[in-house]
Amino acid sequence: MPRIQPFRAIRPTADNAATVASVPYDVVNRREAAELADGNPHSFLHVVRPDIDLPEHTDPYANEVYETARRNLDRLISDGVLARDETASLFIYRQIMNGVAQTGIVCCCHIDDYENNLILKHEKTRKVKEDDRTRHLLTLNAHTGPVFLTYRDVAAVDALVAETASSESLYNFTAPDGVQHTVWQVADASSLVEHLSEVAAFYVADGHHRSASAWRAGAERRAANVNHTGNEEYNWFLTVLFPANQLNILSYNRIVKDLNGQSAEDVLVRLRDVGIVALTDDPVPPAAGSFCFYLDGSWYRLTVPAESIKHSDAIAALDVAILEQRVLEPIFGIEDVRTDSRIDFVGGIRGTDELEKRVTKDGWACAISMYPTSIKQLMDVSDAGEIMPPKSTWFEPKLRSGLLVHSLD
């Protein structure tokens, strides 16, 4: 069973929580991060996106980027914006977006459980991003953003979470994007730890690079410590555990740079060999096995015959896999979506208007609106030890960085 542990959080004082909390490092580019942090020296973006405090064309992996992140974290602590708790705790973290709540447990998980697949993954990581996050983590000596985990629901855990969430909160604010964030400190962690021991596995929902980097950083600290005992804080990494039935996966849409030397009509003819194609006024696919294409100024819906889908195969049944195998490679000539610059990915939170914009204003040739992957599919793939195609899931709302930080010491 995967283990959890309370931790001594580094966290904002109550009156600073709203100004400190930031979006994660990887959902904004440098320009967007700089705009969000403009005029706010407390924003945790100065820690997770320190390039905003450096000249615009600074190499994102330059030494000064990581050194700036460390200085900014130290500044927030020395200025009293952040402080470290005297005792270890678990926390409850609730987010409400568009009237829908998800409530998780903030805790530390063990890096050995990650390595031994008690914490299951569904996505490959890229070495350059792993290297970046590992270096960031070791330079700051802290996990600055939690890994988003999920698990199959346990009624007793739900009841304990609800009990804590009925008490007075540490933080309660609504972020500029309209998402409400509330955090409670758990008075007695032992019952939650006990009941979560019933869970056979946790699943990485979002944060594969953060979790892989946490494991690497912990392994490096172990190797460097001749007096390693196994009790050190670097053996643990920061997570939020959400019950699966509360989570919402949005679509992860695609845009294609060119039509592979074909006309729009050529592409439509070939799509008709894949399934039923029809003009549509609704750019959102109604069900799994359907896709909407923005092509030559119009939306078209492609519906793949259900009988042609191998539903017993966790990977083959995924819409993202069907699209790769039947459309992207044979029609658009995109053989590897991980490396081909002719394809890009757009989170569903940005809506289909963003897809049209990328075609009509930014010069892309075709946009593809996807039906979301389900939580069940994510778990089925992870249970089978398989890996999803890249960019299969987009979770909202995103966990704020800076509310709860875990030190490696």
Secondary structure per residue as TSV (DSSP state, phi and psi in degrees):
chain	resnum	aa	ss	phi	psi
A	1	M	-	360.0	139.7
A	2	P	-	-68.6	144.8
A	3	R	-	-97.8	151.8
A	4	I	E	-129.1	158.9
A	5	Q	E	-149.2	141.4
A	6	P	-	-66.2	165.6
A	7	F	B	-148.7	158.8
A	8	R	-	-85.5	99.8
A	9	A	-	-74.5	141.0
A	10	I	E	-93.9	120.8
A	11	R	E	-150.7	161.2
A	12	P	E	-69.5	152.9
A	13	T	-	-65.7	158.3
A	14	A	G	-56.3	-38.3
A	15	D	G	-79.7	-6.7
A	16	N	G	-106.7	-5.9
A	17	A	H	-56.7	-46.9
A	18	A	H	-66.6	-34.6
A	19	T	H	-82.4	-25.3
A	20	V	H	-78.1	-48.4
A	21	A	-	-55.9	132.7
A	22	S	B	-133.7	164.3
A	23	V	-	-65.0	159.9
A	24	P	-	-63.4	159.8
A	25	Y	G	-62.4	-28.5
A	26	D	G	-101.2	10.4
A	27	V	G	-108.4	0.7
A	28	V	S	-134.7	148.8
A	29	N	-	-86.2	-179.7
A	30	R	H	-60.3	-44.0
A	31	R	H	-62.5	-46.5
A	32	E	H	-63.1	-41.0
A	33	A	H	-63.6	-43.0
A	34	A	H	-62.5	-39.7
A	35	E	H	-65.6	-41.0
A	36	L	H	-66.2	-35.0
A	37	A	H	-91.1	-4.5
A	38	D	T	-57.7	125.9
A	39	G	T	77.7	5.9
A	40	N	-	-127.0	89.2
A	41	P	T	-66.3	-15.3
A	42	H	T	-85.8	-13.3
A	43	S	-	-56.6	133.7
A	44	F	T	-71.1	-7.1
A	45	L	H	-62.1	-24.8
A	46	H	H	-67.1	-18.7
A	47	V	H	-96.8	-45.4
A	48	V	H	-88.4	-21.4
A	49	R	S	-128.2	61.9
A	50	P	G	-65.0	-12.6
A	51	D	G	-62.3	-18.2
A	52	I	G	-68.9	-16.7
A	53	D	G	-99.7	10.9
A	54	L	S	-123.9	164.8
A	55	P	-	-52.4	146.3
A	56	E	T	-54.6	-37.4
A	57	H	T	-99.0	21.4
A	58	T	-	-63.1	136.9
A	59	D	-	-57.2	123.1
A	60	P	T	-63.0	-14.7
A	61	Y	T	-110.8	16.9
A	62	A	S	-71.0	152.6
A	63	N	H	-53.2	-39.5
A	64	E	H	-66.4	-23.6
A	65	V	H	-65.1	-49.1
A	66	Y	H	-69.6	-38.1
A	67	E	H	-65.1	-37.6
A	68	T	H	-65.1	-40.5
A	69	A	H	-59.3	-43.9
A	70	R	H	-64.9	-44.1
A	71	R	H	-61.4	-39.9
A	72	N	H	-67.6	-39.0
A	73	L	H	-65.6	-45.0
A	74	D	H	-60.1	-38.0
A	75	R	H	-63.9	-44.2
A	76	L	H	-62.2	-35.2
A	77	I	H	-74.3	-46.9
A	78	S	H	-66.1	-29.8
A	79	D	T	-80.6	-3.4
A	80	G	T	80.6	8.9
A	81	V	S	-71.9	-37.9
A	82	L	E	-115.8	147.9
A	83	A	E	-144.1	153.9
A	84	R	E	-98.1	134.2
A	85	D	-	-64.3	149.2
A	86	E	S	-76.7	-29.4
A	87	T	S	-124.0	157.7
A	88	A	-	-80.0	140.9
A	89	S	B	-144.2	161.9
A	90	L	-	-98.6	160.5
A	91	F	E	-134.9	153.3
A	92	I	E	-107.6	134.3
A	93	Y	E	-129.6	115.2
A	94	R	E	-112.7	137.4
A	95	Q	E	-122.2	138.5
A	96	I	E	-124.4	119.9
A	97	M	E	-127.0	125.5
A	98	N	T	54.1	37.0
A	99	G	T	81.7	0.1
A	100	V	E	-109.7	129.7
A	101	A	E	-105.2	146.5
A	102	Q	E	-132.6	134.1
A	103	T	E	-128.2	122.0
A	104	G	E	-123.7	172.5
A	105	I	E	-108.2	122.1
A	106	V	E	-90.9	122.9
A	107	C	E	-155.8	-179.3
A	108	C	E	-109.4	139.1
A	109	C	E	-110.8	161.0
A	110	H	E	-90.8	137.6
A	111	I	H	-65.8	-27.6
A	112	D	H	-68.0	-33.2
A	113	D	H	-68.8	-32.1
A	114	Y	H	-65.4	-48.4
A	115	E	H	-63.9	-36.2
A	116	N	T	-92.9	14.0
A	117	N	T	61.4	31.9
A	118	L	S	-84.7	-16.8
A	119	I	E	-112.4	108.3
A	120	L	E	-90.7	145.4
A	121	K	-	-114.4	160.8
A	122	H	-	-134.1	8.3
A	123	E	S	-141.3	141.8
A	124	K	-	-78.3	152.7
A	125	T	-	-107.2	159.2
A	126	R	-	-101.5	133.5
A	127	K	H	-58.3	-40.9
A	128	V	H	-62.7	-36.9
A	129	K	H	-75.3	-36.6
A	130	E	H	-61.4	-46.2
A	131	D	H	-58.8	-43.2
A	132	D	H	-62.1	-50.8
A	133	R	H	-68.6	-34.2
A	134	T	H	-64.7	-45.0
A	135	R	H	-65.3	-41.8
A	136	H	H	-59.2	-45.3
A	137	L	H	-63.4	-47.5
A	138	L	H	-70.4	-35.4
A	139	T	H	-66.2	-40.1
A	140	L	H	-85.8	-15.7
A	141	N	T	58.9	36.1
A	142	A	E	-160.6	147.3
A	143	H	E	-86.6	112.2
A	144	T	-	-93.6	-13.6
A	145	G	S	-139.8	135.3
A	146	P	-	-77.4	154.7
A	147	V	E	-86.8	134.8
A	148	F	E	-89.0	107.8
A	149	L	E	-112.3	157.1
A	150	T	E	-133.2	166.3
A	151	Y	E	-155.5	160.1
A	152	R	-	-72.8	135.0
A	153	D	-	-59.0	146.3
A	154	V	-	-126.6	118.9
A	155	A	H	-57.9	-41.1
A	156	A	H	-65.0	-35.1
A	157	V	H	-67.7	-44.3
A	158	D	H	-55.9	-41.2
A	159	A	H	-67.2	-40.8
A	160	L	H	-67.6	-38.8
A	161	V	H	-63.6	-45.3
A	162	A	H	-62.2	-36.1
A	163	E	H	-64.0	-45.3
A	164	T	H	-65.4	-38.9
A	165	A	T	-71.5	-5.9
A	166	S	T	-92.4	-2.6
A	167	S	S	-95.5	-176.4
A	168	E	-	-71.9	137.3
A	169	S	-	-89.1	159.4
A	170	L	S	-78.8	-45.6
A	171	Y	E	-134.3	146.2
A	172	N	E	-157.6	107.0
A	173	F	E	-150.5	161.0
A	174	T	E	-110.8	124.0
A	175	A	-	-75.1	165.7
A	176	P	T	-57.3	-24.6
A	177	D	T	-84.3	4.0
A	178	G	S	91.6	-2.2
A	179	V	-	-85.2	130.3
A	180	Q	E	-89.3	134.2
A	181	H	E	-122.1	126.3
A	182	T	E	-132.2	134.9
A	183	V	E	-127.6	134.8
A	184	W	E	-122.1	149.4
A	185	Q	E	-95.6	131.4
A	186	V	-	-79.4	127.0
A	187	A	S	-70.3	-40.5
A	188	D	-	-133.7	107.0
A	189	A	-	-78.2	-17.4
A	190	S	H	-61.5	-39.5
A	191	S	H	-67.1	-41.7
A	192	L	H	-64.0	-43.2
A	193	V	H	-59.9	-42.6
A	194	E	H	-63.8	-47.9
A	195	H	H	-73.4	-30.3
A	196	L	H	-71.1	-15.7
A	197	S	T	-68.5	-11.3
A	198	E	T	-76.8	-15.3
A	199	V	-	-81.5	127.1
A	200	A	-	-73.8	-33.1
A	201	A	-	-156.3	150.3
A	202	F	E	-104.0	158.4
A	203	Y	E	-125.3	133.3
A	204	V	E	-73.0	115.5
A	205	A	E	-88.3	-50.6
A	206	D	E	-145.0	131.0
A	207	G	-	117.8	35.1
A	208	H	H	-62.3	-39.2
A	209	H	H	-71.0	-37.6
A	210	R	H	-65.1	-41.6
A	211	S	H	-70.9	-40.9
A	212	A	H	-62.8	-39.2
A	213	S	H	-69.3	-36.1
A	214	A	H	-62.6	-41.5
A	215	W	H	-63.8	-45.0
A	216	R	H	-63.4	-43.8
A	217	A	H	-64.0	-41.7
A	218	G	H	-62.8	-40.7
A	219	A	H	-64.4	-39.0
A	220	E	H	-65.5	-41.6
A	221	R	H	-66.0	-37.8
A	222	R	H	-60.0	-48.4
A	223	A	H	-62.7	-30.6
A	224	A	H	-85.9	-9.1
A	225	N	-	-105.1	102.7
A	226	V	T	-68.6	-15.7
A	227	N	T	-106.9	24.3
A	228	H	-	-56.9	132.6
A	229	T	-	-115.2	-19.5
A	230	G	S	98.3	-8.5
A	231	N	-	-96.3	-0.4
A	232	E	S	-70.3	153.5
A	233	E	G	-67.0	-25.3
A	234	Y	G	-69.7	-6.9
A	235	N	G	-78.5	-4.7
A	236	W	E	-123.7	151.6
A	237	F	E	-135.5	156.4
A	238	L	E	-78.5	130.2
A	239	T	E	-142.2	162.9
A	240	V	E	-126.0	126.2
A	241	L	E	-100.9	119.1
A	242	F	E	-114.5	137.4
A	243	P	E	-65.3	139.1
A	244	A	G	-61.0	-31.9
A	245	N	G	-72.6	-7.2
A	246	Q	G	-98.2	-7.5
A	247	L	-	-88.1	152.5
A	248	N	-	-126.7	114.7
A	249	I	E	-98.2	128.5
A	250	L	E	-95.6	166.6
A	251	S	-	-66.2	154.3
A	252	Y	E	-121.1	100.1
A	253	N	E	-84.9	166.9
A	254	R	E	-125.0	149.0
A	255	I	E	-130.7	145.3
A	256	V	E	-120.2	134.5
A	257	K	S	-71.3	-38.9
A	258	D	-	-146.2	172.0
A	259	L	-	-98.0	19.9
A	260	N	T	60.4	40.3
A	261	G	T	78.6	10.9
A	262	Q	-	-110.5	163.0
A	263	S	-	-86.0	166.1
A	264	A	H	-59.2	-39.3
A	265	E	H	-66.0	-38.1
A	266	D	H	-57.9	-43.9
A	267	V	H	-64.0	-43.1
A	268	L	H	-62.6	-38.8
A	269	V	H	-60.7	-44.2
A	270	R	H	-71.2	-33.1
A	271	L	H	-63.7	-32.1
A	272	R	H	-67.6	-19.0
A	273	D	T	-76.9	-17.2
A	274	V	T	-89.8	-35.0
A	275	G	S	-175.4	-163.3
A	276	I	E	-83.6	128.3
A	277	V	E	-116.2	132.3
A	278	A	E	-147.5	145.3
A	279	L	E	-60.6	146.5
A	280	T	-	-145.3	149.6
A	281	D	S	-93.3	-8.2
A	282	D	-	-109.9	111.7
A	283	P	-	-81.3	4.5
A	284	V	S	-103.4	120.5
A	285	P	-	-59.8	138.3
A	286	P	S	-81.7	-17.9
A	287	A	S	-162.3	164.8
A	288	A	T	-58.4	145.8
A	289	G	T	87.9	4.2
A	290	S	E	-126.0	150.3
A	291	F	E	-141.7	146.7
A	292	C	E	-115.9	131.6
A	293	F	E	-113.6	127.7
A	294	Y	E	-97.0	111.2
A	295	L	E	-143.6	125.0
A	296	D	T	55.3	39.2
A	297	G	T	84.0	5.3
A	298	S	E	-135.9	156.8
A	299	W	E	-97.5	135.5
A	300	Y	E	-126.7	140.9
A	301	R	E	-104.2	128.7
A	302	L	E	-105.9	125.6
A	303	T	E	-116.3	117.5
A	304	V	-	-83.6	133.4
A	305	P	-	-56.0	128.0
A	306	A	G	-58.9	-35.5
A	307	E	G	-70.2	-13.6
A	308	S	G	-88.4	-5.9
A	309	I	S	-97.4	129.7
A	310	K	-	-85.2	89.3
A	311	H	T	-70.0	-17.9
A	312	S	T	-79.0	-10.6
A	313	D	S	-100.5	115.9
A	314	A	T	-58.4	-34.6
A	315	I	T	-85.2	-49.4
A	316	A	T	-60.9	-24.9
A	317	A	T	-82.2	-8.6
A	318	L	S	-73.7	137.5
A	319	D	H	-60.0	-37.8
A	320	V	H	-63.7	-35.0
A	321	A	H	-72.6	-41.5
A	322	I	H	-59.2	-44.4
A	323	L	H	-61.9	-44.4
A	324	E	I	-62.0	-47.3
A	325	Q	I	-76.2	-32.2
A	326	R	I	-105.7	-16.9
A	327	V	I	-125.6	-58.9
A	328	L	I	-62.2	-46.2
A	329	E	T	-76.6	-54.0
A	330	P	T	-71.8	-31.4
A	331	I	T	-97.3	-45.1
A	332	F	T	-97.3	-6.4
A	333	G	-	71.6	23.6
A	334	I	-	-96.3	104.1
A	335	E	-	-87.3	-31.5
A	336	D	-	-136.9	105.3
A	337	V	T	-70.4	-15.4
A	338	R	T	-71.8	-30.5
A	339	T	T	-120.4	-16.3
A	340	D	-	-76.4	121.0
A	341	S	T	-74.4	-4.8
A	342	R	T	-83.4	-1.2
A	343	I	E	-128.2	145.2
A	344	D	E	-138.1	169.4
A	345	F	E	-127.2	139.8
A	346	V	E	-129.8	118.2
A	347	G	E	-59.6	141.5
A	348	G	G	-61.8	-21.1
A	349	I	G	-62.4	-22.6
A	350	R	G	-81.8	-11.4
A	351	G	H	78.9	169.4
A	352	T	H	-77.5	-18.8
A	353	D	H	-61.2	-36.3
A	354	E	H	-64.4	-36.2
A	355	L	H	-63.7	-45.7
A	356	E	H	-61.7	-40.7
A	357	K	H	-61.1	-42.3
A	358	R	H	-63.7	-27.2
A	359	V	H	-85.3	-51.5
A	360	T	H	-75.7	-30.1
A	361	K	T	-111.8	-28.7
A	362	D	T	-102.6	-1.5
A	363	G	-	88.9	10.2
A	364	W	-	-79.8	155.7
A	365	A	S	-92.2	-30.7
A	366	C	E	-152.2	140.7
A	367	A	E	-118.3	145.9
A	368	I	E	-127.6	118.3
A	369	S	E	-92.2	127.8
A	370	M	-	-107.1	157.1
A	371	Y	-	-87.5	138.4
A	372	P	-	-66.0	144.9
A	373	T	-	-65.9	145.7
A	374	S	-	-94.4	160.0
A	375	I	H	-61.1	-39.3
A	376	K	H	-59.8	-43.4
A	377	Q	H	-62.4	-41.8
A	378	L	H	-58.1	-46.5
A	379	M	H	-68.8	-38.4
A	380	D	H	-62.2	-42.7
A	381	V	H	-64.6	-45.4
A	382	S	H	-64.3	-42.9
A	383	D	H	-61.3	-33.2
A	384	A	T	-81.0	-3.2
A	385	G	T	72.2	22.2
A	386	E	-	-98.1	170.5
A	387	I	-	-120.7	128.7
A	388	M	-	-72.0	155.2
A	389	P	-	-58.4	157.0
A	390	P	S	-58.1	148.4
A	391	K	S	55.7	51.8
A	392	S	-	-91.1	-24.0
A	393	T	-	-133.8	144.2
A	394	W	E	-133.3	112.6
A	395	F	E	-94.7	138.2
A	396	E	S	-138.3	147.3
A	397	P	S	-75.7	160.0
A	398	K	-	-80.8	148.4
A	399	L	-	-74.5	133.2
A	400	R	-	-75.0	139.9
A	401	S	B	-91.3	147.2
A	402	G	S	98.6	-16.0
A	403	L	S	-70.1	-39.6
A	404	L	S	-141.3	119.6
A	405	V	B	-117.0	142.2
A	406	H	E	-113.9	122.7
A	407	S	E	-84.4	145.1
A	408	L	-	-77.5	-7.3
A	409	D	-	-115.0	360.0
